[in-house]
């Protein structure tokens, strides 16, 4: 059942039952008033709505009944009406300071008490929690932004009247895709986006990408998460067969709602492995290949210095992610923000872990989490339990074949002349133990010299010199790297799709490497 329909039916029952106080939680005042206007006509009773700009008006007939514009004065008018008349309903739209024991909350409490005696109802439109003592006098209900079914109906109502007048290429699949993209925004924001499309004189399939950009602009200043700009041509993938196969299999459950089965949506993946081997670029690759916006949750910015500030920021960040869904949420180096498992004296880490795990389990928004970690041993055990993430992938050092592919990709980027396959093979052999980042660093030095002296002046000897002069992390800190690899071999699924050999001397299997072009 669409959310608005369910909300209307529940709200109608509350008003028929003459609940004295009803908190309608919604950021969409116009949509909520439209809903209440329909209920007033259905019940054939007068609803009086108060706004600071227009005073008190009959909601159904849109006529003034009292010029009182102040909230305090309007509450006095409502209280007097409850004393003299039965079954009155008053709707208040501009209410603040109602979440605590404030004079405003106390006045609403007194008015609701009078309403209870005379069968009246007070309806308050709010986006904040209500003072518990006041809320216990009545009921609370949420009117969320339109869901996909409602969005599809809204889009059809806005666009179909223009079919025949202007070019509209959208079919049923395009409408469903558009509704999926716009999930999380309000009705008036949908109307503004559609008006912008119509102003262009045509609505084509390529305009679906414009919907994503419009939604990005709406949420450009959301708190707690950072929008990461992507270009599909900027991410080139080498290897990743196992991960790519898994992602392709799960794609439809993230991109679109699956209504015919009660299947849980994919929650996300945890990528662990050697630093510099492409875990962070994996998040960009996933968002790019799925054509979803990518947002980054920076746990360092979530932590605050005051009591409760960190938890509040985490809650706001996760709510923001819900609003921009469907999307990919990237948590880079998650162990740095959640390491310790609550060993801090204030217990902030424990509470943040609890918030994140609860949200991952209970949120219905299509947010796919991609978390990366280097020191996975410092992560709390509850984060690694099966069911938190859909899969745990291990990203290892690149194999010989992958090193050749990485060398070729970076030479094409930084060097203007073609390089023989034999030279690429030699460089890949010299790069044994290198990460993808190490290889890029070596080839970048070749590119710098080519810029200074000219590509034709840079020969094979300089190529080999750049690779020989670079000391990779696997040699400067071999104990740490081997510990990471040993952990990954035993406890994670190889992202390449091939199992790692437990023997250090064995030929390494094909691994995952992601490079940007």
N, C-alpha and C positions, 0 to 999 in steps of 0.2 A: 504494500500500500504506500503511495507517495507520502512523504513527510507532511506536506501541507494538508492533505486530506485527513490524515490521522490527527494532526494538531487541531483542525477545525472540528472534527467530531468530538475529541476530548474536551475542547474548550466549550463546545455547545452543551455537553453534559454538565460541566461545571456551572455554567450560567443557568441552566434549567434547575439545577439543584440549589441555586442561590448561594454558592460559596461566597462568604463575605470578602475574602481577599484572594486575588489571583495575580501571581507574578508571571508575566509572559516574557520570557527571556529571548531577546532577539535584537540584532543590530539593524533590522530593516523596519523602520517605523511605518513607512507607507504601505508595505506589504502586510504588516500586522493590522493596520487600520482597515485595509481592504478586506481582510479576513473577518474582522469584527463587524464591518458593515454588512457583509453577507449574513452573518449570524443574526444581527439585529433585524434584518428583513425576514429571515426565516422564522424567528420567534415572534415577529410582529410586536416588538417592544422598543422603547426609546433608549438609546445609548447616548450619553453626553460625554464628549471628548474635550479635554482641556489641553491647550498648547499655550506656550508663553507668548506667541505672536498673535494669536487670534482669539484668545480667551476660551469661553465654553460654548460649544456648538453641538447641535443635534447631528449625530454621526450619519444617520441614514438620509436625512433631508438636507444636510449641509447648510443649516441656518443657525444664526446666533441665538443663544438662549440666555447668555449673561456675558457682560463685557469684562468680567474679572480676569485679569491676566496673570496675577501673581499666584504661585503655587499655594501659599498659605491661605490666601483669600478664597481660592477655588475649593480647597479642602473644607473651609468653613461653610461655603455654599452647599457642598455635598453633605456635610454633617447635618445642617439644618433640613435639607431635603429628606434625609433618612428619618428624621424625627417626625415629619409630617406626612410623608408618602411611603407607600410600600413598593417593593420590587423595582427600585431605581438602580441603574447601572451607570457608574462613572468611570471613564478611562483617562488615565493620566500618562502623558507621553514624555514630559521633561522633568524627570525626577532624579535627583542626585543625593548622595549621603544617606543611602537607605540600607547600607550593609552593616552598620553598627548602631549602637544605642545613641542616636542623635535626636535633636528636637524634631527634625522632619520625620524620622522613623516613629517617634512617640506619637506625633500628630496622626500619622497614618494608622497607628495602632488604635487610637481612640476612635477614629472614623470607622475603622473596620468593626470595632465592637458595636457601634451604633448600627452599622449595616446588618450585623448578625441578628439584631433584635427585630428589625423591620423587613427582613428578606431582601436586603440590598446587596450590591456587589461593587467592590472596588477592583479595577483592573489596572495594573501598573506595567508599562513597557520598560524593560530594564535590560542591561547587559551585565549587571553585577549581582553577586549573591545578596540575599535579603536578610536583614536582622532576624536571627532565629525566633525570637519571641513573636515578631510580627508574622513570620512565615507559618508558624504553628496555628495561626488563626485561619489559614486557608490552604491553597494548593499552588503548585508551581508547574509550569509547562514551558518547553522550549520550542521555538519556531526556528529551525536551522535554515541555512541557505538552501535553495532548491537542489534536490538530488538529481541524478542523471535523467530519470524519467520525466521529472518536472521541467528540467532544462530543455529536453528535446521538445516537449509541448510548447514551451515559451518560444523557442527558436522558430518552430513551425508557425505559430501565431504571428510572429513578427515578420517573417520572410514571405510566407506563401501568398499573402495579399498582393505582393509586388511581382509575383511570377506572371510573365506575359508583358509587364511594363518594362522590366529590366532583365538582363540575363542572369538567371539563377541556375547553376549547374548541380547544386547539391541533390543527391539522392538519399535514400534511407540510411545507407551506410555513412554518408557524410554527416547527416544530422546526428547519428549516434556518436561519431567520432568528435564532432564539435561539442556535444554535451559532455563527453568524457573529458575533453580539454578544459572546459569552463567550470568543472566541478569546484565548489568552494567559494564562488563569488555570488554576490547578491543579485536579485532580479533587476534592480535598476542599473547595476553594472553590466549585466547582460544586454539590457536595452541600449546602453551607451555604446557597447562594442558593436552591436548589430547596426545601429545608426551610422557608425563610422564605416562599416562595410557597404551599406547602401549608398552612402555619400560618394563612394567610388564608382558608382554606376553599374556594377556587376558583382555577383557573388560566385566565385569559382572555387574549384577544389584546392587550388594553391592558397586560398585565403585561410585554410585551416592552420597554416603556419603563422599567419597573422594573428589568429586567436591566441596562440601560445605567447606571442610577443606582447599582445595586449594584456594578457593575464600577468605576465612578468612585470609590466609597468604598474599594474594595480598593486602588486605585492612587492614593489621594489624596495620599500623601507620597512619590511617586516622585521620584528625584533628577534634576535637570537640566532638567525641563520643568514648566511651570505650567499647570494646568487653567484654561481660560477658560469661565466660566459663560455659557450662551446661553439666550435665550428666542426661539422662532421668531417671536413677534409684535414683537420689538424691532428687526428688520432689514427695511427697506423698500427696494426696489431700483428705481431709475429708469434706463432704458437697459439696457446690458449684454447686448444681444441676441446679439452674436457670442460672448461668453464663456459666456453661459447655454446657447446651443445646443451649444457644444463640451462643456460640463460634462454636459449631459443625455445626450449621445452616449457619454461615457466612464463614466457613473455606475455601470452594472451591473458594470463590470470592477473597480471599487473596492469596492462594497458586497458583492458575492458572488464566490466563487471560480468561475472558468470552467474546467471540467474537460475539455470535449470538444475544445478546441484549446489548443495550447501558445502562447497569446498572452501577451506580457509585460504585466504590470499597469501602469497609468498611474503614473508617478513623481511628477508634480507640475507646477506652472506657476510662472513668474516674472513678476510684475507690476511694470512700471516706468511712471513717469509723473510728472506734476506733483504736488508735495506738496499734500495736502488734498483730493484728488479722489476718495478712497474706496478706495485700494488695501488698506488694513488692514481696512476693513469688508468687502471682498470675501472675505477668509478666513472671516469670521464668516458671511457669506451662504452660502458653499459648505458649511460644516459644518452650518448650520441647514437648508439645502435638502436635503442628503443625510442628515440626521438622524444625524450622526456626532459624537462628542465632539471638541472642539477643544483642542489643547495648544499652548502657545507655548514655543518654544526661544529663550531669551535668551542670545545669544552673549556679552554682557558678563559674565554670571555664570559662563560657562564658563572664561574666562581666569583663570589662577592665577599666583601669583608665583614658584612653585617649578618646577624643571626637571621636565617630564613631567606636571605637574598639569593643565594645560589639556587635553592629549591624553586623559588619564584621565577628566576630567569630560565631555569630548565623547563618548567611548566609552560612558560610563554613561548620558548623556542619550539617545543614539541607541538603546541597548539598551532603555531605558525606553519609548521610542516604539514599539519592536517589541512590547513586552509589552502595551501598551494598544490595539494595532491590532485592528480597523480604526478609523482615526481620521484627522483632518486635523492636520498639524503646521505651525504658522504660524511662519515666521522673518521677523520684522519688521525692515526696514531692514538687510538682510543685508550691504550694502556696508560698514556701520560695523564689523561684526565680522570680515569677511573681506577688507577692502580692503587693497591694498598688494601682494598676490600674493607674499608671502614676503620683502619688503624689510626686515622687522625683522631685527635682528642675530642673533637666536636661531633663526630659521626656524620659529617656532611657527605663524605664519599658514599657511605652506606645508603643514605637517603637518595642521593643522585642515582645510584645503581638501581634502587628500588623503583624510582620514578621511570627510568628508562625501560626497565624490564616490564613494568606494568603497562606502559604505553605500547610497547612492541606487541604485547599479548592482547590488549583489549581494543586498541584503536582500529576503527573500521575504515579509515582512510587508506587509499592505495599509495602508501609511501614505502618505497623499497630502500632499505638501509644497506649501505655498503660501508662496513667498518674495516679499517686496516690496522695492523699491529706488527711491530717488530719484536718487542720483548713480551711475547705472549705469556711467559711464565709469571709475569706480575699481574695478569688480569685476574679478577675475582672468579672463583670456580663457577658461581651461579650464572655468569655470562656465557660460559662455554658449554653449559648443559644442553643436551639435545632438545630441540624445541624452541630455544631462544632464537637462534639463527637457523635458516633452512639448510645451510651447508657451511662447512668450514674447509676452505681451500688453502693449499700450501703453494707458494710461489718460490721456486728454487733458482739457483744460478743457471744461466742459459747453457744449453748444450752446444756442441760444436756447430751443428746446423743452424741453430738460432743465432749464434754469434756471427756467422757469415751473413745471415739476413740482416742483423742489426748494423753490421759494418756497411753493408751495401746501402741501407736506408739512409744512414748519416752521411755517407760519401755523396750520395745523390743530392743531399740537402746542402752540404757545405763546400763541395768541390764541383767545379764547372765542367771538367773533362771526364770522359769515361775511364773506368779503371778495370783492368783485366781481371778475369775471374781467378786466375792464379794468385794475383796480389791480394785479393779479398780473402782467399783461403789461407794465405800466409798470416795475414793480420788476425784472422779468427783463431789460428793456432797460438799466436802470441798473446791473445786475449783470454787464454784459459784461466778460469778463476775470476774473470771480470764480471761485474754486473752490467746491466744495460746502461746505467749512468756512467760507469767507468769508460765504456766504449765510446759513448757520446763525447766525454771529455777529451779522449785521445784524438778522435776525428775532428773535434772542434779546433784543436791546436793546428791540425793540418789545414783547416779552412782559414785560420788566421794568417798562416804563412802564405797561403795561396793569395789572400787578399793583398798582403804587403808586396810580395815578389812576383805575383802572377801565377796562374795555375800551371803553365807549362814549365816553370822553373822548379816546381816541387816534384822531386822524383821518388822512386821506391825506397831509397835509403832513408829519406826523411819520414816517410810513412812508418817504416819499421822503428825508427828512433822514437817517434811519439808514443808508440805502444810500449817499447821497452822501458821508457823513462817513467811510465805511470805505475805506481804501486797500488794495487787494489786493496779494498777493505778486507778481502779474504786472506791477505798476507799480513796486513798490519794488525789485524785482530782475529787470528784464525780460530782461537778458542770460542769466542762469541759466535762466529759464523757457523762453526761446526755444531755448536749446541743448538742453534736455531734449526739447522738442517736435520739434526737427529730428532728433534721434537716433531718437525713437520713430517718426516718419514713415517713415524709411528702413529700420529694422532690426527692427521688431516688428509683430506682427499687431494691428490696432486692436481693442480689447476690445468696441467698439460694433458691430463687424461691418461698418463702413464705413471705407474708406480715407481717411486724412487728406490734405488738399490740400497740396502742397508750396509753394504760393504763400501768403505771409503775408496778402495782401490778399483772398484768396478767401474765400467764405463757409465757415466751419468746418462740417465734417460732424457728424453726431450722435455724441456721445461718451458715455462711461460715467460715471455718477454714482451713488453708493450713499449713502443716508442712513438713519439709524436713527430709528425712531419713538418 
